[in-house]
Amino acid sequence: MTRLVTFELTSADRAADSPASFLETILPQNRCFERRETAEFAVSENAPFPALLIENRQSKAGFEACLNWNFERGGYA
């Protein structure tokens, strides 16, 4: 069964790179994690943060493994 996963990205650093640039860089790297069917993101036209990441996954475990991998390597802070 496919599960819809939503993940909101925010930044405490107002000078941080845009979430669109960050997600365009990191999403291809995250394809290695099992059972991700699709990944899309949306940002507001008026403000760069928050950004919303939307994925279709076959398992919650696959999303959690991907999330943990990103935290461990400093992808998300």
C-alpha positions as CSV (number, residue, x, y, z in Angstrom):
1,M,0.0,0.0,0.0
2,T,1.3,3.4,-0.9
3,R,1.7,6.0,1.9
4,L,1.7,9.7,1.3
5,V,4.5,11.3,3.4
6,T,4.6,15.1,3.9
7,F,7.6,16.8,5.5
8,E,7.8,20.6,6.1
9,L,11.2,22.2,5.9
10,T,11.9,25.5,7.8
11,S,15.1,27.4,8.4
12,A,16.2,29.3,11.5
13,D,18.8,31.0,9.3
14,R,17.1,33.6,7.1
15,A,20.2,33.7,4.9
16,A,20.1,30.0,4.2
17,D,19.9,28.8,0.6
18,S,16.5,28.5,-0.8
19,P,14.7,25.2,0.0
20,A,14.2,24.7,-3.7
21,S,18.0,24.6,-4.3
22,F,18.4,22.3,-1.3
23,L,15.7,19.9,-2.4
24,E,16.9,19.9,-6.0
25,T,20.3,18.8,-4.7
26,I,19.3,16.3,-2.1
27,L,16.3,14.5,-3.7
28,P,18.3,12.7,-6.4
29,Q,20.7,11.4,-3.7
30,N,17.7,10.0,-1.7
31,R,16.5,7.8,-4.6
32,C,18.8,5.1,-3.3
33,F,16.3,4.5,-0.4
34,E,13.9,1.7,-1.1
35,R,10.4,2.1,-2.1
36,R,10.1,5.8,-2.9
37,E,7.7,6.1,-5.8
38,T,7.6,9.8,-6.2
39,A,8.9,13.0,-4.6
40,E,7.8,16.5,-5.2
41,F,8.1,19.8,-3.3
42,A,6.3,23.1,-3.2
43,V,7.4,26.5,-2.0
44,S,5.3,29.7,-1.7
45,E,5.7,32.3,-4.3
46,N,5.9,34.9,-1.5
47,A,8.3,33.3,0.9
48,P,11.0,30.7,0.5
49,F,10.1,28.9,3.8
50,P,8.5,26.8,4.8
51,A,8.8,24.3,1.9
52,L,6.6,21.2,1.7
53,L,8.1,17.9,0.6
54,I,5.6,15.3,-0.6
55,E,6.6,11.7,-1.2
56,N,4.8,8.5,-2.1
57,R,6.4,5.6,-0.3
58,Q,5.8,1.9,0.0
59,S,6.9,1.8,3.6
60,K,7.3,4.1,6.6
61,A,10.6,2.3,7.3
62,G,12.0,3.4,4.0
63,F,11.2,7.1,4.8
64,E,12.6,6.8,8.3
65,A,15.8,5.3,6.9
66,C,16.2,8.1,4.4
67,L,15.5,10.7,7.0
68,N,18.0,9.3,9.4
69,W,20.6,9.1,6.6
70,N,20.1,12.8,5.9
71,F,20.4,13.8,9.5
72,E,23.6,11.7,10.0
73,R,25.3,13.3,7.0
74,G,24.2,16.8,7.9
75,G,21.6,17.1,5.1
76,Y,18.9,18.3,7.5
77,A,19.7,20.3,10.6
